[in-house]
Amino acid sequence: MTQYADKTKLLAKYPVFTDFTDDEINDALLDADALIDGYLSSKFTIDPDNIPRVVERVACDLACYYLQKSNLQAQAEESHSKLYNDCVKVLKDIANGTITLFEPIVTEESSGDFVVISGAGSFNYMDDI
């Protein structure tokens, strides 16, 4: 399983969780990673050294949701459920291609071949003509 965010990134975005234990934070981050993998792993292989910012943000937001939920912060139920639902929508949009994870890569090649870069790797268009 890929780690999409860490404690430092989570606390930078949500400093309210500084009083939580490392175990609580790590469990929430692992739950977030598992949900992200569930939506994206069949479509993408994400380089752990180059996590797209949108995926990192979703990981932090999901961890926030799991921390709030596990600590029964009922007063935040509606807002953190919306946060969860928004994250799931983003993951579905990434999985179906509505949101792209990677910037298009334009390269100059002396052969004149057209290369398509996708989340699943590269495909040399000219090899199939």
Disulfide bonds with the S-S distance in Angstrom:
none
